[in-house]
Amino acid sequence: TKAETFRRVTFWLEQLINYNRKGKIPIVLVGNKIDMRDNPNVRNRTLNPIDAQAFCLRLNRTSAREGINNEFFEVSAISGKGLTQLLDALAKNIYNHHKKMK
């Protein structure tokens, strides 16, 4: 994930919160292109995963009262690395959130 793209996450979350009429929802932040992280020909393209994890921890501080857990995953669309874990977490979050809303 490009660092520039990550800087836009706050804006996108604000938009989501402003237009969502159902209350807080779980957020799953996904960093793509982890296969490029170790590529010596790619410079300044990838985000430090510690920054994304810290961002999710800050989100969790504000949403823990509602029982909402926000998560960060790293994936590679090319190799498929991390996709199974991401999809499992998404399905689990959707199911749990839907169950709470009933």
C-alpha positions as CSV (number, residue, x, y, z in Angstrom):
1,T,0.0,0.0,0.0
2,K,1.3,3.4,-0.8
3,A,1.8,5.7,2.1
4,E,-0.2,8.4,0.3
5,T,-3.2,6.1,0.0
6,F,-3.0,5.4,3.7
7,R,-3.1,9.1,4.5
8,R,-6.6,9.2,2.9
9,V,-8.1,6.6,5.2
10,T,-9.1,9.2,7.7
11,F,-11.1,11.0,5.1
12,W,-12.8,7.9,3.9
13,L,-13.7,6.9,7.4
14,E,-15.2,10.3,8.1
15,Q,-17.3,10.0,5.0
16,L,-18.4,6.5,6.0
17,I,-19.4,7.8,9.5
18,N,-21.2,10.8,8.1
19,Y,-23.3,8.8,5.7
20,N,-23.9,5.7,7.7
21,R,-27.2,5.9,9.5
22,K,-26.9,2.6,11.4
23,G,-24.3,3.6,14.0
24,K,-20.7,2.5,14.3
25,I,-19.5,-0.5,12.2
26,P,-16.4,-2.6,12.3
27,I,-13.6,-1.4,10.1
28,V,-11.2,-3.8,8.4
29,L,-8.2,-2.0,7.0
30,V,-6.3,-3.9,4.3
31,G,-2.8,-3.3,3.1
32,N,-2.2,-4.7,-0.3
33,K,0.9,-5.5,-2.3
34,I,2.9,-7.1,0.5
35,D,4.7,-9.1,-2.1
36,M,6.4,-5.8,-3.2
37,R,7.7,-4.9,0.2
38,D,11.0,-6.9,-0.2
39,N,11.4,-6.0,-3.9
40,P,14.7,-3.9,-4.1
41,N,13.4,-2.2,-7.3
42,V,10.4,-0.7,-5.5
43,R,11.1,2.4,-3.4
44,N,8.8,4.3,-1.2
45,R,5.8,2.3,-2.3
46,T,4.9,0.4,0.8
47,L,3.5,1.5,4.1
48,N,5.0,0.4,7.4
49,P,2.5,-2.1,8.8
50,I,3.2,-0.7,12.3
51,D,1.5,2.6,11.3
52,A,-1.6,0.7,10.1
53,Q,-1.7,-1.4,13.2
54,A,-1.4,1.7,15.4
55,F,-4.2,3.3,13.4
56,C,-6.5,0.3,14.2
57,L,-5.6,0.4,17.8
58,R,-6.6,4.1,18.0
59,L,-9.9,3.1,16.3
60,N,-10.4,0.4,18.8
61,R,-10.1,2.8,21.7
62,T,-13.0,4.7,20.5
63,S,-15.2,1.8,19.4
64,A,-14.5,-0.7,22.2
65,R,-17.5,0.6,24.2
66,E,-19.8,-0.6,21.4
67,G,-18.1,-4.0,21.3
68,I,-16.6,-3.2,17.9
69,N,-13.2,-4.6,17.0
70,N,-11.3,-3.0,14.0
71,E,-8.6,-5.1,12.3
72,F,-5.7,-4.7,10.0
73,F,-4.6,-7.3,7.4
74,E,-1.8,-7.4,4.9
75,V,-2.5,-9.2,1.6
76,S,-1.1,-9.8,-1.8
77,A,-3.6,-9.9,-4.7
78,I,-0.9,-11.5,-6.8
79,S,0.2,-14.4,-4.6
80,G,-3.0,-14.6,-2.5
81,K,-1.1,-14.4,0.7
82,G,-3.3,-13.3,3.6
83,L,-6.5,-13.4,1.6
84,T,-8.0,-16.4,3.4
85,Q,-7.5,-14.7,6.8
86,L,-8.9,-11.5,5.5
87,L,-12.1,-13.1,4.1
88,D,-12.6,-15.2,7.2
89,A,-12.3,-12.0,9.4
90,L,-14.7,-10.1,7.1
91,A,-17.3,-12.9,7.2
92,K,-17.0,-13.1,11.0
93,N,-17.3,-9.3,11.5
94,I,-20.3,-9.1,9.2
95,Y,-22.0,-12.0,11.0
96,N,-21.3,-10.7,14.5
97,H,-22.3,-7.1,13.7
98,H,-25.5,-8.2,12.0
99,K,-26.3,-10.4,15.0
100,K,-25.8,-7.4,17.4
101,M,-28.1,-5.2,15.3
102,K,-31.1,-7.5,15.7
